[in-house]
Amino acid sequence: MNVAPSPLRRLWVLVRFETSWLRVAAFFQVMQALSYLPFYAGVGILVDKILQNAALTTAEKHRYLVYYALANLALWPLHAWFTVKAFSCSQRLVRAATARLRRLLVDQLQRMSLSFFTRRGAGALANQVTVDLGRVEAFLSTLAGNFIVQITIGSGALLYLVWLNPLLAAINTLGVPLQ
């Protein structure tokens, strides 16, 4: 029995030829996510260890708040640079994959008989091709731009939660699939 490959597998075939861009985009997306994790952790430390600490004076709290703000200001340009590089590489990957899809589509259309174009109508066919390629490109852009970042941030947040409270992490992890 001959089963057609799934749409995601077909998209993977388009993207896998661009392995160099895939690796570079994945690297910058992981770095983007890792450079964002200190902001998450910093808020927890700021609230739990500094602002709610009754042993610290108001002046000490203000000093730590200034340190926190300076640390954020120091990290933010690095995070922004990784974000721009990740987006740029992801978009280059998407453009290369959609260009490959367009070439394959043109090759396929050139093999079709004239009766196919007579039955379908050239305008309707051109419209369908344009709309479908736009949808594929939008899907790939969303997937390439967010997938690795979200997986990395989720994994980092889970590891941080395990470090803070393993029991709470286990309960939270068990509850996630129920959503």
N, C-alpha and C positions, 0 to 999 in steps of 0.2 A: 504494500500500500504506500503510495507516494503522498506524503503530507507536506503541504506548503509551510515554509518557515514562518515564524511569528513576525509581526511588524517590528518588534524590538530587535529581533535577530537580524532582520534586513537592514535596520538602521546601523546596527553594530558592524555589519559588513562594509557600510559606507565609511564609518569612522575609523575602523581598524587600520585602514591604509595610511592614515595620518598618525602613525604611532609616535613620531617625534613631537608633534604638537600636542598629542594626547598626554604624553609624559610631562612636558613642560607645563601645560595647563593644570594637570593634576598636582604637580609640585607647588605651583604658585597658589592654588586653591587651598592646599593643606597648610601652607605658610600663612595664608590669609586667615584661616580659621584659628591656627595656633597663636597668631599675633592678637587675636580678639579675645582669647580665653583669659588673659590677665585682667581685662576689664570686668569680666564676670566675677572672677575670684576677688578682685579688689573691692567691689561693692560689699561683698559678704564680710571681708576683713574690716572694712571701714565701719560698717554698721555694728557688727558683733563685738569686735575687739577694741574699737576706739570710741565710737559715739555712745555706746551703751555701757562703757566701762566707768563705773563710779569712782574708781581709784585715781583716774586722771583728772587733772584740773582743766578748766576751760581753756587756758592758754595752751596746754599740751594738746588738747583736742584740736584746737585751731591749727597748731603747728603740724600735726599729723594730717589734717585735712589739706593743708597747703602741700605737703609731701605727696599726698595722693593725687592732687590736681597736677602737680609737676610731673609725676610719673605718667599720668595719662597724656599730658602734652608731649612728653618725650616719646611715648609709644605710638601715638596716633599717626605721625607721618610714616612710620614704618608699616603700620597696618594699612594705611591709605595706599602706599606704594605697592604692597602685595595685592591689594584689591584691584588696582588699575591693571597690573600685570596679569592677574588671573583672568580678568574680564577680557583683556586684549587677546590673550592666547586662546581663550575659549571661543571668542568670536572668530578668530582665524581658523580654528578647528571646524567650527560650524560652516563657515564660508567654503572651506575646502570640501567638506562632506556634501554640502548642497550643490556645489559645482560638479562633483562626481555624479550626483543623482541627476542633475540636468543633462550631463553628457550621456548617461545611460538611457534617460528618457528620450532624448533626441535619436539615439541609435535605434531604440525600439520603435519609435514612430516612423523612422525611415524604412523599417522592414514591413510596415503595414501596407495592405493593398489599398488601391484607390477607392474601392467600394467601402472600406472602413470609414474613410474620411467623408464619403458621400452620405453614408447612413448617419454618422455622428454629427456632422456639421463642423466646419472648421472653427467658427466662432465659439461654439459651445465647448468644443474640445480645448481650445486655447484658454478659455476662461477656467475650465476645470483644472487644467494643468497648472495655471498660475495660482489659483486658490489653494490647491493641494500642496504645491511646493512651498507656498507661504506658510501653511500650517506646519509642515514638516520642519521648516527652518525655525519657526517660533518654538516648536516643541524641543528641538535640539538645543536652541539657545537657552531655554529654561533649564533643561536637563544638564547641559554642559556647564552652565553658570552657577548652579546651586547644589547639585547632587553631592559632590565631594566635600564642599564646604559644610553642608548640613550634617553629613555623616561624621566629619571630623569634629565639629562642634558638639554634636550629640555624644560622641564617644568620649571627648574630653570632659564634658559636663558629667557624664556618668562616672568616669574615673575620679573626678573631683568629689562627687557625691559619695562614692565608695570610700574615699579617703576621709571624708568628714564623718560619715555614719553608715557603716556597711549594712545594717539592718534596714534603715530607711531606703538605701539604694536598692536592696533586694525587693522590698515592698513596691517601690516605684517601678522597677523593671518588670515585675510581674503584672502590674496594672496597665502598662503601656499597650500591650496587644488588645486589651479590652476596649480601647477607645475607638 
